[in-house]
Amino acid sequence: MTNHPKAEHINALATGRLGGAEARTVVAHLIHGCADCGAAVAQYFESHESESAYDEACDHAFAAVATVLNFRRAPLLQRAARPQLWS
């Protein structure tokens, strides 16, 4: 395949900094099956640094959900622990 995108465009696409017509051009090139450019983009997603950032983001999201669930559950537990004054 010829007419490869510039390396800086591939880098910008992989790191989320390429937009508009340039992004569409690079994505179209990748969709047409350029193995060399596909490998160049893939290297950004195969590093351990990316894996670590992904794990950290997931941990943060799970902690946030757990906080919300515990916050909402606490009043229910408090009401259940109170003695019933009337029936």
SEVO-103593 format. One line per 10 residues: number of its first residue (from 1); their letters; for each residue x, y, z of C-alpha. Coordinates in Angstrom, 1 decimal, m for minus. Layout:
BEGIN
NUM> a> X,Y,Z  ...
***
This chain:
BEGIN
1> mtnhpkaehi> 0.0,0.0,0.0  1.3,3.5,m0.8  0.5,7.0,0.4  0.9,6.2,4.1  m0.1,8.8,6.6  2.7,10.8,8.2  4.1,9.3,11.4  3.0,12.3,13.4  m0.6,11.8,12.2  m0.5,8.2,13.3
11> nalatgrlgg> 0.9,9.2,16.7  m1.7,11.9,17.1  m4.6,9.5,16.2  m3.4,6.9,18.6  m3.1,9.4,21.4  m6.4,11.1,20.7  m5.0,14.3,19.4  m6.0,14.1,15.7  m9.4,15.2,14.6  m11.4,16.2,11.6
21> aeartvvahl> m10.4,15.4,8.0  m6.9,14.2,9.0  m8.3,11.6,11.4  m10.8,10.4,8.8  m8.0,10.0,6.3  m5.9,8.0,8.7  m8.8,5.8,9.8  m9.8,5.2,6.1  m6.2,4.1,5.4  m6.3,1.7,8.3
31> ihgcadcgaa> m9.7,0.3,7.3  m8.3,m0.4,3.9  m5.9,m2.8,5.6  m2.5,m1.3,5.7  m0.6,m3.7,7.9  2.4,m1.4,8.5  0.3,1.5,9.7  m1.9,m0.8,11.7  1.2,m2.1,13.5  2.3,1.4,14.1
41> vaqyfeshes> m1.0,2.3,15.8  m1.1,m1.0,17.7  2.2,m0.3,19.4  0.4,2.4,21.4  m2.0,0.0,22.8  0.3,m2.9,23.5  2.7,m1.2,26.0  2.6,m2.0,29.6  2.2,1.6,30.4  m1.1,1.6,28.6
51> esaydeacdh> m2.1,m1.5,30.5  m1.2,0.1,33.8  m3.2,3.2,32.9  m6.2,1.1,31.9  m6.0,m0.9,35.2  m5.8,2.3,37.2  m8.8,3.8,35.4  m10.8,0.6,36.1  m9.8,0.6,39.8  m10.8,4.2,40.1
61> afaavatvln> m14.2,3.5,38.4  m14.9,0.5,40.6  m14.0,2.5,43.8  m16.4,5.3,42.7  m19.2,2.8,42.2  m18.5,1.1,45.5  m18.6,4.5,47.3  m22.0,5.3,45.7  m23.4,1.9,46.6  m22.2,2.1,50.2
71> frrapllqra> m23.5,5.7,50.5  m27.0,4.7,49.3  m27.0,1.5,51.4  m26.1,3.2,54.7  m29.5,4.8,55.3  m31.2,1.6,54.6  m29.1,m0.3,57.1  m29.6,2.4,59.7  m33.4,2.3,59.3  m33.4,m1.5,59.5
81> arpqlws> m31.4,m1.4,62.7  m33.8,1.0,64.4  m36.5,m0.5,66.7  m40.0,m0.3,65.4  m41.9,2.1,67.6  m45.3,1.4,66.1  m46.7,m1.4,64.0
***
